[in-house]
Amino acid sequence: MMHYPSEWAWPLAAVLLLLGVVFVVAAVRMRRTRGLSAGRTMALDNVTLHSARLGLAGRPDRILRVGRAIIPEEWKSARRLWPGHVAQMGVYFLLIEERYGVRPSHGFVVLGTGKRHRIENDARLRGWVLDLAEQIREARRALSSPLPVDPRPSQCRACGQRSECDQARA
């Protein structure tokens, strides 16, 4: 004996199909308003890139493959683009080039408002980022240099760090 769907099955199927279409359209709109671009996601905040040669590391929020190009995206809750965001993107350009052997032509910083800022990977940005990295390395080296002090002996005797200090006085 063959069972045919009841008379409410076809309208239910139509409603479910319509709901599916509504959800897909809503998802596409949400991605667009949040500034997310199309492309195949290679990494989604799960790949930390390192370069021992450059002394840099970073974790882009999203790495896309669009054709043969690799494009990093960084998402920020900020309402405006700051120089640090641009520098961070510059670091990602260097790290991606070293890791994947492909130099990104650009990347995107997506703000909390959904506005997308295209950051070009040019020689000026590259030079600026490498200079900033060297300044940071110099500052870190300076941290390991002892601070010159000239305490009185009574100050040294009362100091809790005396056993760690190579400049302590009797």
C-alpha positions in Angstrom: 0.0 0.0 0.0 1.4 3.4 -1.0 1.2 6.3 1.3 0.8 9.8 -0.1 1.8 12.9 1.8 -1.0 14.5 3.7 -2.4 17.7 2.3 -0.4 19.8 4.7 3.0 18.4 3.7 3.4 20.4 0.5 2.7 23.8 2.1 5.1 22.9 4.9 7.8 22.0 2.5 7.3 25.3 0.7 7.5 27.3 4.0 10.7 25.5 5.0 12.2 26.2 1.6 11.3 29.9 1.9 12.8 30.0 5.4 16.0 28.5 4.0 16.2 31.1 1.3 15.6 33.9 3.9 18.4 32.6 6.1 20.9 32.4 3.2 20.0 36.0 2.1 20.3 37.2 5.8 23.7 35.5 6.1 25.0 37.2 2.9 23.7 40.6 4.0 25.3 40.1 7.4 28.7 39.3 5.9 28.4 42.3 3.6 27.5 44.7 6.5 30.3 43.4 8.6 32.7 43.9 5.8 33.7 40.3 5.1 34.8 39.6 1.6 34.3 36.6 -0.6 37.0 34.0 -1.2 38.2 30.7 0.1 39.2 30.9 3.8 42.6 29.4 4.3 42.9 30.3 8.0 40.4 31.8 10.5 42.4 33.1 13.5 44.0 29.6 13.9 47.4 30.0 12.2 50.3 31.9 13.9 52.9 33.0 11.4 56.5 33.2 12.5 59.7 34.6 10.9 62.9 33.9 12.8 64.8 35.8 10.1 62.7 39.0 10.6 62.0 38.4 14.3 58.3 38.8 13.7 55.1 36.8 14.5 51.4 37.4 14.0 48.1 35.8 13.7 45.7 37.3 11.1 42.0 37.0 11.8 41.4 35.6 8.3 43.6 34.6 5.4 41.8 34.3 2.1 42.7 32.8 -1.2 41.2 34.6 -4.1 42.4 32.9 -7.3 46.2 32.8 -6.9 46.3 35.7 -4.5 46.5 35.5 -0.7 44.8 38.3 1.2 44.9 38.9 4.9 41.9 40.4 6.8 42.1 41.9 10.3 38.9 42.7 12.2 38.9 45.6 14.7 36.3 46.8 17.0 37.6 50.4 16.5 35.5 53.0 14.7 38.5 54.4 12.8 41.7 53.2 11.2 44.8 53.7 13.4 48.5 53.6 12.3 49.0 50.5 14.4 46.3 48.7 12.3 48.3 49.5 9.2 51.6 48.4 10.7 50.0 45.2 11.8 48.8 44.5 8.3 52.3 45.3 7.0 53.7 42.6 9.4 51.1 40.1 8.0 52.3 40.9 4.4 55.9 40.0 5.3 54.9 36.9 7.2 52.6 35.6 4.5 55.2 36.2 1.8 57.8 34.2 3.8 55.4 31.4 4.8 53.5 30.9 1.5 55.9 32.3 -1.0 53.3 34.7 -2.4 53.5 38.4 -1.8 50.0 39.8 -1.0 49.2 42.9 -3.1 46.9 44.2 -0.4 44.9 43.3 2.7 41.8 44.6 4.5 41.3 46.1 7.9 37.6 45.7 8.8 36.4 48.1 11.4 33.6 47.5 13.9 31.3 49.6 11.8 31.8 47.2 8.9 33.8 49.7 6.9 36.7 48.0 5.0 40.0 49.8 4.5 42.2 48.4 1.8 45.9 48.5 2.7 48.3 48.3 -0.2 51.5 46.3 0.2 54.0 48.8 -1.1 57.7 49.5 -0.5 56.9 52.4 1.8 54.8 50.3 4.2 57.4 47.5 4.1 60.2 49.8 5.0 58.2 51.4 7.8 57.3 48.1 9.3 60.9 46.8 9.2 62.1 50.0 10.8 59.5 49.8 13.5 60.5 46.2 14.2 64.1 47.2 14.5 63.2 50.0 17.0 61.3 47.5 19.1 64.3 45.1 19.1 66.6 47.9 20.2 64.2 48.9 23.0 64.1 45.2 24.1 67.9 45.0 24.1 68.0 48.2 26.2 65.8 46.5 28.8 68.5 44.0 29.6 71.1 46.7 30.2 71.5 47.6 33.8 70.2 51.0 34.9 72.9 53.2 36.3 72.2 53.9 40.0 74.1 55.8 42.6 72.5 54.8 45.9 73.8 55.6 49.4 75.0 52.4 51.3 72.1 52.8 53.7 69.7 52.6 50.8 71.3 49.4 49.6 71.1 47.7 53.0 67.4 48.4 53.2 66.6 47.3 49.6 64.7 44.1 49.0 66.5 43.7 45.6 70.0 43.8 47.0 70.7 40.1 46.4 69.8 40.6 42.7 71.7 43.8 42.2 75.3 44.0 40.8 75.5 47.7 41.8 74.8 47.2 45.5 77.0 49.1 48.0 78.2 47.9 51.4 
